[in-house]
């Protein structure tokens, strides 16, 4: 059996109205991060990606809650489950890397990342702020057991992932 958990999805869940993360973020950052009573992730990102101290404050709130939610889900899975945990910022928290048997890094050229984020409506200064807050390609590759390039379209990425899965994961599922 296999399962997939997304740290981004867990992050969204813990920031929903009524959740502990929501309450802590509002207590720390104030109502300026709200839009119609919900946390506006774009507003929050604008604040934290331009101020490393504020980003660290947000991470001190969210990371323990995300970890707790992850552990709850993992505990509910059968013992021999192959678990894929998608963590966009693993290299930024490299001490977590020891928790995993295998790390796959999906790498995208900086120009391609910039173009994709522009197409999603981010302004160049927002993109530069986000990129400056992230680990370098070299740091991510140093943690990874395997690297897949993601400079093409979605179908090319999915094809590469399927090939990687067939080579490295599927055989473990058969044992």
C-alpha positions in Angstrom: 0.0 0.0 0.0 1.1 3.6 -0.6 -0.1 7.0 0.5 0.6 10.6 -0.3 0.6 13.5 2.1 1.2 17.1 1.0 2.7 19.5 3.6 1.1 22.4 1.6 -2.3 20.8 2.0 -1.7 20.3 5.7 -0.6 23.9 5.9 -3.9 25.0 4.4 -5.8 22.8 6.8 -4.2 24.2 9.9 -4.9 27.8 8.8 -8.6 27.2 8.3 -11.0 29.2 10.5 -11.4 27.6 13.9 -8.1 25.7 13.7 -5.3 26.4 16.2 -3.0 27.6 13.5 -5.6 30.2 12.4 -5.9 31.5 15.9 -2.1 31.7 16.4 -1.5 33.4 13.1 -4.2 36.0 13.8 -2.9 36.6 17.3 0.6 37.2 15.9 0.1 39.0 12.6 -3.3 40.6 13.3 -6.4 41.1 11.1 -4.3 42.5 8.2 -3.9 38.9 7.0 -7.6 38.3 6.8 -9.9 38.5 3.8 -13.6 37.9 4.5 -12.7 36.2 7.8 -10.3 33.7 6.2 -6.5 33.9 6.2 -5.4 35.3 2.9 -2.4 33.3 2.0 -1.2 35.9 -0.6 -1.3 38.7 2.0 0.5 36.5 4.5 3.1 35.5 1.9 3.7 39.1 1.1 4.5 39.8 4.7 6.7 36.9 5.5 8.7 36.6 2.3 9.9 40.1 2.7 10.9 39.8 6.3 12.9 36.8 7.6 12.0 37.4 11.2 8.3 37.3 10.4 8.8 34.2 8.2 10.5 32.5 11.2 7.6 33.5 13.4 5.2 32.0 11.0 7.3 28.8 10.8 7.4 28.5 14.6 3.6 28.6 14.5 2.9 26.4 11.5 5.7 23.8 11.4 4.8 22.1 14.8 1.2 22.0 13.8 1.9 20.5 10.4 4.2 18.0 12.0 1.6 17.0 14.5 -1.1 16.6 11.7 1.4 14.5 9.6 2.2 12.2 12.6 -1.5 11.7 13.2 -2.1 10.7 9.6 1.0 8.5 9.5 0.0 6.7 12.7 -3.4 5.9 11.1 -1.8 4.1 8.1 -0.9 0.4 8.0 2.6 -0.3 9.2 4.2 -1.2 5.8 2.7 1.7 3.9 5.1 3.4 1.4 4.4 7.0 2.3 5.2 9.9 -0.1 5.4 13.1 1.9 5.6 16.1 -0.3 7.5 18.9 1.5 8.4 21.9 -0.6 10.8 23.4 1.9 12.6 20.3 3.2 16.1 21.7 2.5 15.2 24.8 4.6 14.6 22.5 7.5 17.3 20.0 6.6 17.4 18.4 10.1 14.1 16.8 9.1 15.8 14.9 6.2 17.0 12.2 8.6 13.4 11.1 9.1 13.0 9.8 5.5 14.3 6.7 3.9 14.5 8.2 0.4 14.4 11.9 -0.7 13.4 12.9 -4.3 14.0 16.5 -5.3 12.0 18.0 -8.1 14.3 20.7 -9.6 13.2 23.5 -11.9 15.5 26.1 -13.6 15.3 29.5 -12.0 14.0 31.1 -15.2 11.3 28.5 -15.5 10.2 29.0 -11.9 10.2 32.8 -12.4 8.0 32.4 -15.5 5.6 30.0 -13.9 5.1 32.3 -10.9 4.6 35.3 -13.1 1.9 33.3 -14.9 0.3 32.7 -11.6 0.0 36.5 -11.0 3.0 37.1 -8.8 4.9 40.3 -9.3 8.7 40.2 -9.9 9.5 41.6 -6.4 7.3 38.9 -4.8 9.0 36.2 -6.8 12.5 37.5 -5.9 11.5 37.6 -2.2 10.2 34.0 -2.3 13.3 32.7 -4.1 15.6 34.5 -1.7 14.0 32.8 1.2 14.5 29.3 -0.3 17.4 27.0 -0.3 19.6 26.8 -3.4 19.4 24.1 -6.0 22.7 22.8 -4.7 21.4 22.6 -1.1 18.3 20.7 -2.2 20.3 18.3 -4.4 22.7 17.6 -1.5 19.8 16.2 0.5 18.3 14.2 -2.3 18.9 10.6 -3.1 17.4 11.3 -6.6 16.6 14.4 -8.6 14.1 14.8 -11.4 14.2 17.9 -13.6 10.9 19.8 -14.1 11.5 22.2 -16.9 8.9 20.8 -19.3 5.2 20.5 -19.1 3.1 18.7 -16.6 2.9 15.6 -18.7 6.7 15.3 -18.9 7.0 15.7 -15.2 4.3 13.0 -14.6 6.1 10.7 -17.0 9.4 11.2 -15.2 7.7 10.5 -11.9 6.0 7.4 -13.1 9.3 6.1 -14.4 11.1 6.9 -11.1 8.3 5.2 -9.2 8.5 2.1 -11.3 12.2 1.8 -10.8 12.6 2.7 -7.2 9.3 2.3 -5.3 7.2 -0.3 -7.1 9.7 -3.1 -6.4 9.5 -2.3 -2.6 5.7 -2.6 -2.8 6.0 -6.1 -4.2 8.1 -7.4 -1.2 
